[in-house]
Amino acid sequence: MTQPRTVAILAGGLNHERDVSIHSGRRVAGALAEAGFHVKMLDVDSNLLQRLDAIEPDVVWPLIHGSTGEDGSLQDLLELIGLPYVGSNAHGCRLGFQKPVAKTILSNVGIAVPDSTSLPQSLFREVGATAILDLVAARYGFPVVVKPAAGGSALGVSIVSEAKDLPGAMVDSFAYGNQVLIEKYIAGSEVAVSVIEVEKGEPFALPPVEIVTNGRYDYDARYNAGRSEYFVPARLSDDLLDRCMEAALTAHRTLHLRHISRTDLIVDADGTPWFIDVNSAPGMTQTSLLPQAVTRYAEENGMAPTDLYAQIVEAALTF
């Protein structure tokens, strides 16, 4: 009898998204156990290398969100160890994790991105915050979105409608990183499109998920059940659904992502999908968007969601 493959799920870590990562890890661990895998959950701490050596997993599934997990460093470590892992390699992670970099690359291939400026905290100290913020207000008007240039789960993100609130938003954002992205606010429907790649070079998009929330889709609205409502597929025309899925596929390919990704878009009143963000290690909690899309795709294709997760693990062994 063939022994089940062992999958080591990395969850936790020491960044701001630790709790989300742990919930993601537990959910994926349950799905893979149901699919017949032998699953071990490991934290990313000083015992990680020893525990990986003791377990000798066939595949590692990193579910560390934000820094360490999505900036390429954890992937570089797994490459040094020589372990196959689910998700993008370090190169793809770095391209996607830095929002200004991803926006520039995708803009050059025709994806609509909001006009933006990215500035480090050191420049504010050297030049003076007041002068810079006056230039921002004159360039973009209001509202604008202020967010960390890297990071996720809407941590440190503010929508600023008046000049007097801009300094506070900058302080909040700098609490999560040394570089801030200020971008023109785009009004419209929030849509997330997940991409799965179980055969190299043949990624496919899952049904787009539309998010409706009373107020901003912030950390609380993302992870506390009942704060947001989801529609799968999104309530868009077939043409717009196709355009959203194509934008996500373009982001996945262009940024050299692998196995799994999620692209966040805003579809404005004119029907333009605007690229907002891409995630190389999407959330997998009960309220996360990729699992909802997986469930709908599985229903449409007569399969169990666990089958698709199993295919993702097997893909990590081949490319």
Beta strands, then each sheet from edge to edge (+ up, - down):
strand 1: 6-10
strand 2: 38-42
strand 3: 59-62
strand 4: 116-120
strand 5: 144-148
strand 6: 158-160
strand 7: 179-184
strand 8: 189-196
strand 9: 204-205
strand 10: 209-213
strand 11: 228-231
strand 12: 260-267
strand 13: 273-279
sheet 1: 2+ 1+ 3+
sheet 2: 4+ 7- 5+ 6-
sheet 3: 9+ 8- 10+ 11-
sheet 4: 9+ 8- 12+ 13-
end
